[in-house]
Amino acid sequence: MSMQKWLTRGMLGLLLTLGSYAAHAGDSPSDGMLAHKPMVLRQLVIMQHPQALADITLTDDKGLPRKLTDHPGRITILSLWATWCTLCVRDLRHLQQLEAKLDPQQIVIVPLSIDTELALIAPFLQQHQLHFKRMWRDPQQQLGQILPTDVVPATFLLDAQGQLMGFVRGYVDWADDAVAPYLRQLAAHSLKEASHP
């Protein structure tokens, strides 16, 4: 087994352990001020203690370098997808609808393609009429060095400091009416925590 696979599996184990810890603690931060998750987000694990991530470099759709810490003071919804993933189309459509409901000064959605063939991405997005304010790429599989990328779609929530605060592996109906209000509350809570460490 390669070192990268070993580390990724170790990270997955850590995520599941942390997720279990969060789940047994009620899936809400320690001060208890955050409302319970809506049923549609039942698979979303919100961690009690955000975890710092190693520094990696991704690229945007213009080929410019991007970091997981590029959106200070805002929640980042980092959504993994690929052109070969049929369920990703549905996930991305719902994220596109969600993006229209969110304040980009509070929460940003960053779809991250893990395709190795970059030429496939733009035609795929055009074919499915998917348009986002941000679109990142990871053809070198950098994210796979620090987080499990063996399941797509998968979504990782980063807090106002770019730390991992939550994750869900698999499809979520992000367009459900209960999602945006919960994420707004989560963002407000994260900003409050960031200003009072």
Secondary structure, 3 states (H helix, E strand, C coil): CCHHHHHHHHHHHHHHHHHHHHHHCCCCCCCCCCCCCCHHHCCCEEEEEEECCCCCCEEECCCCEECCCCCCCCEEEEEEECCCCHHHHHHHHHHHHHHCCCCCCCEEEEEEECCCCHHHHHHHHHHCCCCCCCCEECCCCCHHHCCCCCCCCEEEEECCCCCEEEEEECCCCCCCCCHHHHHHHHHHHHHHHHHCC
